[in-house]
Amino acid sequence: MKIDYKKELNPSQYEAVTTIDGPVLVIAGAGSGKTRTIVYRLAYLVEQKVNPQNILLLTFTRKAAGEMLKRAENLLERRLGSMHSGTFHSFAFAMLRKFASALGYVNGITVMDASDAEDVLKNVRDQLKIGQKDRSFPKKKTILSLISKARNKELDLEQVILKDAFHLRNYLEDIERIYKEYQVFKQKHGLLDYDDLLFQLERLLLEHEDIRDFLQAAFQYIMVDEFQDTNLVQGRLIKLIAGPSGNVMAVGDDAQSIYAFRGANVNNILNFPEIFNNAKIVKLEQNYRSTQPILNLTNQILAGAAEKYPKNLFSTRNSKLLPQLIRPLSDLSQARVVVQKINELSRKYPLHEIAVLFRAGYQSYPVEVELNRAGIPFQKFGGIKFSEAAHIKDVLAFMRLIANPADLLAWTRALSNLKGIGSKTCEKLYNAFMQGDNGYIEKQCQKNKQLRQVLSLIDALRANQDSPARILDEILIFYQPIMREKFADDYPRRATGLEQLAQIASTYDNLDLFLADMSLENPDPDGNKLKEDTLVLSTVHSAKGLEWSAVLIIDLVEERFPSKHALMDHEELEEERRLLYVACTRARDYLALFVPDSIYNRYQDMHESALPSPFIQELDNSLFEEWRENYTGTLAPVQNKQPGTIPPAQRQQRQQRPEQTNCHYCIHKIFGRGKVITHIPPNKYKVNFPGVGLKTVIGDYLELE
């Protein structure tokens, strides 16, 4: 029984499915039935008497390829076992294994997994005798990640380290030596790593015209899923296999290209019509997920993109409920308002149908504390969970010793950060303290100045009975150098997490209460599985491909969303816009955008006015309901909003942004050396600290060069 394609598909899907000659680019807007289109096209090709073995389907996960193949088989009621489907890397491996001898691999090819590659790196590093006594030297996993990023982006290793891992710049020469020897080792022993597969396949096709012709004849119909996520070499491989005017269908959405940090290059999809002759473009704009008011808002977000395929998402799901723009008084009160809104939504939706999304993992820390306090179960995807982060546990251990010197676990956790202090010494010190054996403690302090320093600090802080925020500040002065060495690989990210902890601490007056709230655990034994009746916290990157009935997006202010780095880079800022589009289109029925009015600056112990995200400032007021937190902690609707895209108060705020000053440099005792971007009269400076990002700091804390 033949499939009635016109009945099963909307007009745009039907056009994409039935156009099988020549290059086709399908721009599939969020929630537009992309997978359905691919599945029906597979079925259509087979019904048009195309031999399944002449079809190549490339995806980014084996699971996605398997599901598409299975659905097509169910439609056709037959097996398609001879069809080639899988990831780029699995296809490359299959072809390289088939033609290994053409590249000089007379004994076949051996592909290393990540663990094998890390072991080879360690072997090379040991042979070169690099960083043997340096505890801060980056781990093998970090080095491999930097090498992989450089290869996927096709940049020099130096460019990647200076841009994405500036805190490791002092090790650049050593890492480059390791990389060079790593390449030599692989070639000498006939080994390939994950990234080699793609580049070696490209080499095979470029150097052997006969093999290229063979593959072009074998795979007459090529389909590529998530084309916006392809990197440069993947884009070139598609052209080599398909030919300049081959039957290739690329499916993707330029507006969902959010993986540049992995090497994805949005230009592959933007330049498709230039790469493939006479390419046809089909747009899937009917959305089957979200209500029309949500789509109206996302359409305006996309309208501001510099380069794009114009599209207008529409839905038959009409609703009178507009997205809500919620203005908490500050980023500190935002968490409380979020939990208040979750409690309200949970009366309508089960918890697993509600998600809180954020740009970076650390941004959810205050929300996690509030959820634990309210007894609302949650699971987190993307970033380290607050209660599981090692550097957070370290700092809290020092604070626990101030509150309770008899806490053995805190003794062990805190003092094991000191050089020369192991678990046995920790236990002996603890026993000596409990028994009043000051002689033993003094003996250890004479051998270890750092031990004397920390014990004196803890005694002084316990005697002063300062606020949690003040105690934390003193501990961080001691702990920051330890963390810089202990977690050299990702120090900037962890430093940002500690700033978030300091903001949380500033809301407490009592140390015991603060520690109790920090210690409340939210058990999550099945962290990687979506669980029933459990709220979802997720970074936007981890949320791609998922959907919920209600979505709340937090921290929509400059330097948080978009990120600090993106504000200084046009391409990154464009990707941040796409990231917000992805976040908003996860919502089916309810969407809330949280824009705090102020951000707490712990160095000056004050709240600073926050600028709404530039993407929020572009939105027309008619697209959302605006609610503000009042000083009683409740939300009230904003009445009589002025028409136009930027509310007058915000427009004035934008106009009063300080002009850039003549750039010079400064020194900060924690963040190090940075470039002064802006002087904010009378005595504040906006400074870009490499590896840490943009900070606003009072001049008294800076040594200006």
Sequence and secondary structure as in RCSB ss.txt:
>XXXX:A:sequence
MKIDYKKELNPSQYEAVTTIDGPVLVIAGAGSGKTRTIVYRLAYLVEQKVNPQNILLLTFTRKAAGEMLKRAENL
LERRLGSMHSGTFHSFAFAMLRKFASALGYVNGITVMDASDAEDVLKNVRDQLKIGQKDRSFPKKKTILSLISKA
RNKELDLEQVILKDAFHLRNYLEDIERIYKEYQVFKQKHGLLDYDDLLFQLERLLLEHEDIRDFLQAAFQYIMVD
EFQDTNLVQGRLIKLIAGPSGNVMAVGDDAQSIYAFRGANVNNILNFPEIFNNAKIVKLEQNYRSTQPILNLTNQ
ILAGAAEKYPKNLFSTRNSKLLPQLIRPLSDLSQARVVVQKINELSRKYPLHEIAVLFRAGYQSYPVEVELNRAG
IPFQKFGGIKFSEAAHIKDVLAFMRLIANPADLLAWTRALSNLKGIGSKTCEKLYNAFMQGDNGYIEKQCQKNKQ
LRQVLSLIDALRANQDSPARILDEILIFYQPIMREKFADDYPRRATGLEQLAQIASTYDNLDLFLADMSLENPDP
DGNKLKEDTLVLSTVHSAKGLEWSAVLIIDLVEERFPSKHALMDHEELEEERRLLYVACTRARDYLALFVPDSIY
NRYQDMHESALPSPFIQELDNSLFEEWRENYTGTLAPVQNKQPGTIPPAQRQQRQQRPEQTNCHYCIHKIFGRGK
VITHIPPNKYKVNFPGVGLKTVIGDYLELE
>XXXX:A:secstr
    HHHHS HHHHHHHH  SS EEEEE TTS HHHHHHHHHHHHHHTT  GGGEEEEESSHHHHHHHHHHHHHH
HTS  TTSEEEEHHHHHHHHHHHTGGGGT TT  EE  HHHHHHHHHHHHHHHT STT TTS  HHHHHHHHHHH
HHHT  HHHHHHHH GGGGGGHHHHHHHHHHHHHHHHHHTEE HHHHHHHHHHHHHH HHHHHHHHHH  EEEES
SGGG  HHHHHHHHHHH TT EEEEEE GGG   GGGT  THHHHTHHHHSTT EEEEE B SSS HHHHHHHHH
HHHT SS      B S   S   EEEE SSHHHHHHHHHHHHHHHTTTS GGGEEEEESSGGGGHHHHHHHHHHT
  EEEESS  GGG HHHHHHHHHHHHHH TT HHHHHHHHTTSTT  HHHHHHHHHHHHHT HHHHHHHHHH HH
HHHHHHHHHHHHHHT  HHHHHHHHHHHHHHHHHHHTGGGHHHHHHHHHHHHHHHTT S HHHHHHHHH     T
TTTS  TT EEEEEHHHHTT  EEEEEE   BTBBTTBTTGGG HHHHHHHHHHHHHHHTTEEEEEEEE  SEEE
ETTTTEEEE  B HHHHTS GGGSEEEEE TTS EEE  S  SSSS HHHHHHHHT   B    EEEETTTEEEE
EEEEETTTEEEEEETTTEEEEEEGGGEEE 
